[in-house]
Amino acid sequence: MRTALQIITDHYAASDRKDIAAMMAEVAPDVQWTEMAGFPCAGTHVGPAQVIEKVFKVLGSAWDDELEPFRLAGEGAPVTFLHQVV
């Protein structure tokens, strides 16, 4: 069985390749993906199609003023990543 770390590592490697199919390979059909308030894709998005449309496509578009502070956070910035692998 793959570990949570392996799944997350593969997800971000796929993101670097812009391979959405591989990014979604381990995502459950009933996924509930929540992005923090204040972020352009804020809210809870249910199902892979909503995650792709409402999160990945938004984050894959050009950075705007709202996203710029996150892009520049860089090494050493505090980051919270919560996940549940079932």
NORDASUL-V656076 format. One record per residue. N is the residue number from 0. RES is the residue in one small letter. NEAR is the number of other C-alpha atoms within 10 Angstrom. Layout:
N&RES&NEAR, N&RES&NEAR
//
This chain:
0&m&4, 1&r&6, 2&t&9, 3&a&13, 4&l&9, 5&q&10, 6&i&16, 7&i&15, 8&t&12, 9&d&16, 10&h&21, 11&y&14, 12&a&14, 13&a&17, 14&s&17, 15&d&11, 16&r&11, 17&k&13, 18&d&13, 19&i&15, 20&a&12, 21&a&16, 22&m&21, 23&m&17, 24&a&13, 25&e&13, 26&v&18, 27&a&12, 28&p&11, 29&d&10, 30&v&15, 31&q&15, 32&w&18, 33&t&16, 34&e&14, 35&m&10, 36&a&10, 37&g&10, 38&f&12, 39&p&15, 40&c&19, 41&a&14, 42&g&16, 43&t&17, 44&h&20, 45&v&15, 46&g&15, 47&p&18, 48&a&13, 49&q&16, 50&v&21, 51&i&17, 52&e&13, 53&k&20, 54&v&20, 55&f&16, 56&k&14, 57&v&14, 58&l&15, 59&g&10, 60&s&8, 61&a&9, 62&w&13, 63&d&10, 64&d&7, 65&e&11, 66&l&14, 67&e&11, 68&p&11, 69&f&13, 70&r&10, 71&l&9, 72&a&11, 73&g&9, 74&e&7, 75&g&6, 76&a&9, 77&p&7, 78&v&9, 79&t&6, 80&f&4, 81&l&6, 82&h&10, 83&q&5, 84&v&10, 85&v&6
//
